[in-house]
Amino acid sequence: MKTFLLTLIALFLISAPTFSQDQVGPEKCLTCHNNVGLGDMTGWRSSMHANGYSVQLDDAFSMQDLYGMVNDYDENGIDDFKDGLNFNNIDSKFDPYKPNAPILSYSAEGGYKMQMGDVTHKVIMTYGGSGLYKQRYMLSVETSEGFSKGYYVSPVQYNEKTKEYVVYHGSDWYDASNLPIYTSTSTLMDIAGNSRNIAKNCSGCHSNGLEVWQDDNNEWLMKGAPVDDEAAYDGLNNVFDIDGDGNLDQINTTCERCHGPGSDHAAAPTKENIINPLTDLTAEQNNNLCGMCHSRGKSKPNNTFGFPFQDDASTLVTWAVGDLVEPIYTNGGKNFGDGVTSSSHHQQFWDLYQSDKPTFQYHPVSCNECHDVHNEVLHHVRSEIVEKDTSGADVPIATASGNNTLCLACHATHGAFADISVEMVADYDNNVTAIGEIVSAHTKHSYDPEGIGTSNCVSCHMAVTSKSAVAYDVHGHTFEAIPPEKTKMYTMPNSCAVSCHGNVDAAGGDFGTNITVDDRTFWGGIAQQDLADSLMYYYGPDGKWWTHSVTTIDITENEMPTKFSLSQNYPNPFNPTTNIVFELPKSTTVSLKVYNVVGQLITTLIDNEDMTSGKKLLQFDASNLSAGLYFYTLKTATFTESKKMVLIK
């Protein structure tokens, strides 16, 4: 097994500490890491990492967030399976499938069931149900040959915020005539064609020690690492014998997924025989560790799986701590028209690398500087950050995103916040007035981040633009205060509107546009565009408060650039507009200028602008120029290139 790990390390050209491959399971880890002296890690037990999947063989956890069935659309306190919810008898998104719409049921003898047409499938596990987003239901499918060994995500999704049901990939369960695909005559090989198989699409992020394979019926099956002392998991439903071999499997994101195998450490604990991502990994490795799951795409090289995986013809290999995402994963992110802002969830990793955080001039920023996956705080935001005061001594700072201390803990003493000291942030309550005055000078808004939300760092720089269950329930991680001009250019949300002004009741108002919360799901309407115009008076090309022009757009690519390049403009010759594409392998300062044939500067398209890595497109309008030959030159600190273009009129 050690050869297996060394092969991985050689393959991905990155080093990490290596240990034996024996897994011990989370409860073994928590027998020691349950006290302040070792860092109390027991908060992991109630996290979404620990309970992404929950086993539902009975109703022991019914109506308990994270652990049980929480679907209760009529809010009577009883989960809808136990209520016997029949979608054929109510108005819902499943109306097109009547009279074969799903029917939910529960019995002490048979457990949770979901009927579609003339077959009744077993509900084995749930995904989600945290109280924040959604809950989905994993089925063992009834066939003429017995129940499937693989598990499949049903078409029923319950959105927790809105208390409503939506259809999740209904075409995997109903045909073009809205009839059930699977009937009493369907075979196991038939169900193997269902693309909602969790071993193939979900297991890479929701298990530890993953192994996947296809059986004789072509069903994708999976198993996770075993656990030490199975009795320690009595009464828990976040581990499960998912492959039916009689042993419990780690079906969720457990300790060793991030710290590496722990048998050596459990036998003789030292800092040297376990991986601590904070001290043993680089910032890039740290970000990639999170990025293995907080991203969206397909495995390489064959796109077999919906998660990072080595899937060539001869090997099916999962990743190890310290590996990088790119060699085993193709980016499949969904973005708005600017090519930068995520429109769907699970894209925080790609978001981060659109920003300058990984190449920050003071130090490369990693995910765990803001997040602690062991605590019980919402989104695992760190509750404490230790910084240095003016004398160089460590100062613990109690942090939260709601009052800006999470951001100010790092941003104090420089930039717009140079006059805020570390000591002031550490003693926030006694310095909130002084801090508020400085932050307000930056935001041009009053300071009430915890009340009506004005001058809240996250609202502007991490606006909720992505969708998990309902529109805008996931924060972006590009750290861009999305300008209203992008709403005009790409009919997409902007930070000002999404966070505050896109609601007639919001603080600061909607500038008389009478925009509603429902209007915010589409940005091409009259109210939405009028609001963007009003906001651009303050934040736009001629902004009263902040001057900002959108000059380029990012082109979403499966591969990040590996070198600087400047492409030939197209069309060429052109009249009067053309496109200029260039690639930046890392964040840098960029200038792009146009010269005539004698070398005179004609216009500056990009004037020493700090830009993130990626493939960029700039649209150049030469309406005010005479026909002729021109040169355009891209320049960074380490790269300069020029190309010719011909304007015809």
Buried (B, 14 or more C-beta within 10 A) or exposed (E): EEEEBEBBBEBBEBEBBBBBBBBBBBBBBBEEBEEEEEEBBEBBBBBBBBBBBBBBEEBEBBBBBBBBBBBBBEEEEBBBBBBEBBBBEBEBBBEEBEEBBBBBBBEEEEBBBBBBBEBBBBBBBBBBBBEBBBBBBBBBBBBEEEBBBBBBBBBBBBBBEEEBBBBBEBEBBBEEEBEBBBBEEBEBEBBBEBEBBBBBBBBBBBBBBBBBEBEEBEBBBBBBBBBBEBEBBEEBBBBBBBBEEEBBBBBBBBBBBBBBBBBBBBEEBEEEBBBEBEEBBBBBBBBBBBBBBBBBBBBBEEEBBBBBBBBEEEEBBBBBBBBBBBBBBBBBBBBBBBBBBBBBBBBBBBBBBBBBBBBEEEEBBBBBBBBBBBBEBEEBBBBEBEBEEEEEEEBEBBBBBBBBBBBBBBBBBEEEBEEBBBBBBBBBEEBBEEBBEBBBEBBBBEBBBEEBBBBBBBBBBBBBBBBBBBBBBBBBBBBBBBBBBBBBBBBBBBBBBBBBBBBBEBBBEBBEBEBEEEBBEEBEEEBBBBBBBBBBEEBBEEBEEEEBEBBBBBEBEEEBBEEBBBBEBEEBEBEBEBBBBBBBBBBBEBBBBBBBEEEEEBBEBBEEBEBBBBBBBBEBEBEEBEEEEBBBBBBBEEBEBEBEBBBEE
